[in-house]
Amino acid sequence: MRTFVWLTAASLTLCVATSPVSARVVRMETKVALEDQSEPSIRQAWQALREAFQTAVRGAIAMGFSRVWVDGARVLPDAVVLAMVATDEDDDADEARDQ
């Protein structure tokens, strides 16, 4: 019986010690409609995107994500789109993956 308990404890310890660590990654897109292609309309859209960016960063931090970056921005005929990525992966994992 002692051997069984010891083997069970050893296997559980190995399972916990070797379990993979996974990071959460989220891609967010914000789309702001343009009234037209005029300069004032585009400025209004960029101001709205700045506010959306700030809101998205605050939300990502509230969800426990430690890194947020802009993945791209596009001006379409009828809208401006901002794409962002958020993750809880640390910088050390990036360095290890790059090597």
HELIX and SHEET records of a PDB file:
HELIX    1   1 ARG A    2  ALA A   17  1                                  16    
HELIX    2   2 GLU A   39  ALA A   62  1                                  24    
HELIX    3   3 ASP A   91  ASP A   98  1                                   8    
SHEET    1   A 3 VAL A  25  ALA A  33  0                                        
SHEET    2   A 3 ALA A  79  THR A  87 -1                                        
SHEET    3   A 3 ARG A  67  VAL A  75 -1                                        
END                                                                             
